[in-house]
């Protein structure tokens, strides 16, 4: 039985779009670790032929993600970056134009600058927190507007509804990277976006055990084109990764709501500390887009960014002295992770460009896990109190 | 560090050479000896495996145990502790117990390996009387499955200590997040890790934790000698499932309470067995030794045929054995999990035939309640009667 729309979000997360087992009555989907599928005769039409093109376990994950995002189609990829690759290649050719948020994941910028631009695709990076900037920039050649909201790592918000109005009027497509919030906290379809992109590595998996990506959309023609590209370029997700992601999704609502609650508590506490110049968190009333965030998001999410008064020296000291929180890339996992974007996730940006959009040497990104608030606070407090003693506010070291 | 945090983070994670934030899966049978040492820390995965070792250290920490071993199933763990009883020794067991345990105990008795006595461990005098004959092991479960009978673990452990009898507590229905029997005085804690510890219905495993190393050594000897160990892949699945233990159970028991309250008002429900409601006779005792009522409960309907109808009419609740998973399940214990109790004993042991057990998962509680309500309604109306 399909439960795509009859049941509430938590229920769909657990049942993955179905309420009945698919094979042997097994309550957990089998892992179809199979390369190929037997055919009875030439031209025999079977659902799956070769696992690069499609696989039953991956298909099950696609149904689950489509059900959560209330979309007609979800397509899974080996990584978040391969989902971006498929999306860009499906929609953009030489001479076409892509408009992209100025603050996006560093890997997206690298793909655009090192792969798309050399192919003759024109790209404009604009501040998508301002819908009028898009109205000014959009042209007949714009084939795709690609937005991250909240933006990684500065947590700037784009008004998805306002941007969707502009793209609809211009007859082009709006894609939103919804990795930070997932359909649990932000429904891009209801807000008017045509496509949502996910790095399922983050909250969907949520346990730091896989890499994966997904696109969700309603347009059947585009979905067909994306699937053809997936098969042609070999961007497919693997059965075991898909199965682990399916198991992870079952606790997605629990995890992200809990992480969001702890993040709000931590952000409020961090805001009052002398070592901190600024806290960026969409759930805080001090966030410059708080009312927009409250309108389009269910909650602030599990990611906080903050700027240290002591700049790079402070950042280096903080990330090397945390005990409980791990210094690593990735986010959205059960364990809390701290990242220094300027030298890690966004290291390929030149420092001047980085600083202009807020990715400064003193910026810290914190992905809040499922540990208790008190333990996380104690871990950060120990580092931040040491920080204000040992480094003067003027002792800034630049990268 | 709080229990909530220790559930998420495993001890020693920074010691890995690679720094991997997820535990490596050491899917290897043997380990090479290093050149300058004749003994490696690990030599053969039946005896010891790094992935399994990390799991066992983590579970021992959560259960407040001195040490812990993992087994291929909950039954394998139970068999391991029954083996602590010497040949011809005496075992005393709670009367409301899992059918698989009954099957295993019957086998011990039939082969004259041990004497087995079933008692009501809620009654402390009955416990004292039973232990007045030399007894080697008392096995309890509190609250019991499926009837939610509450045993006073502190008092029973005092009696056991005076009589020099080992007290083992099956904690599968609670998990260490809600109850830690070793802190209450038990000598051994057993869990079917298939249930809440794993929590995703994707692995079968059992664990045993102990408070005295002498007992741990005896268990460890058999674990290696008999080859009872859990495989590395299953150990890894458990580690991964464990990370969300606190958030899962918090949500599941919150829903269970809402559903229990609704069931208590449903006219088709005869008797409700759920220790989370203040009118339950064991409510206060349970509150004094555990931090929540959990997410498994049972209720009686008019008769067996109505119970069977309810099973067939639920849509979100899958009809299946086991409990503690992300997905809600419903079962008729009399014929399913407790089916191995022979007919002539079913009046005295095990659940009645009109009893339904439900395990609440992570679905939206309103969806679950709507599903149960419609199933109960259909089962008792004419439509249901025709199907009967």
Contacts between the chains, C-beta under 8 A, distances in Angstrom:
chain1	res1	chain2	res2	distance
A	1	B	315	6.5
A	7	B	316	7.7
A	7	B	363	7.4
A	7	B	364	7.0
A	7	B	367	5.1
A	8	B	363	7.8
A	8	B	364	3.7
A	8	B	366	6.7
A	8	B	367	5.6
A	9	B	364	7.1
A	10	B	362	6.1
A	10	B	363	5.7
A	10	B	364	4.2
A	10	B	367	7.8
A	11	B	316	6.8
A	11	B	363	3.9
A	11	B	364	4.8
A	11	B	367	4.5
A	11	B	368	7.9
A	13	B	362	7.1
A	14	B	326	5.3
A	14	B	327	5.6
A	14	B	361	5.8
A	14	B	362	5.0
A	14	B	363	5.1
A	15	B	316	7.4
A	15	B	327	7.0
A	15	B	363	7.2
A	19	B	315	5.7
A	19	B	316	5.8
A	19	B	318	8.0
A	20	B	318	7.9
A	21	B	318	7.2
A	25	B	320	7.9
A	27	B	201	5.1
A	27	B	318	6.1
A	27	B	320	6.2
A	27	B	325	7.0
A	27	B	327	6.1
A	27	B	329	7.8
A	28	B	200	7.3
A	28	B	201	5.4
A	28	B	202	4.9
A	207	B	22	6.8
A	207	B	240	5.3
A	207	B	243	6.0
A	208	B	21	4.7
A	208	B	22	4.9
A	209	B	22	4.8
A	209	B	240	6.2
A	247	B	200	5.1
A	247	B	202	6.1
A	250	B	200	6.5
A	250	B	326	4.1
A	250	B	327	7.7
A	250	B	362	6.2
A	251	B	244	4.7
A	251	B	247	6.8
A	251	B	248	6.3
A	251	B	326	6.7
A	251	B	362	6.6
A	253	B	362	7.5
A	254	B	244	6.8
A	254	B	247	4.4
A	254	B	248	6.5
A	254	B	251	5.3
A	254	B	362	6.4
A	255	B	244	6.6
A	255	B	247	6.4
A	258	B	247	5.3
A	324	B	1	7.7
A	324	B	5	7.0
A	324	B	9	6.7
A	326	B	13	7.9
A	326	B	21	5.9
A	328	B	19	7.7
A	328	B	21	6.1
A	330	B	21	7.7
A	333	B	21	7.0
A	334	B	8	5.2
A	334	B	243	4.2
A	334	B	244	6.5
A	335	B	8	5.8
A	335	B	9	5.9
A	335	B	21	6.1
A	335	B	243	7.7
A	337	B	21	7.7
A	369	B	8	6.0
A	370	B	4	7.5
A	370	B	7	7.7
A	370	B	8	4.8
A	370	B	243	6.9
A	370	B	244	6.9
A	370	B	246	7.1
A	370	B	247	6.0
A	371	B	4	6.7
A	371	B	5	4.0
A	371	B	8	5.1
A	371	B	9	6.6
A	372	B	2	4.4
A	372	B	4	4.2
A	372	B	5	5.0
A	374	B	2	6.5
A	375	B	1	5.7
A	375	B	2	5.7
A	375	B	4	7.8
A	375	B	5	4.3
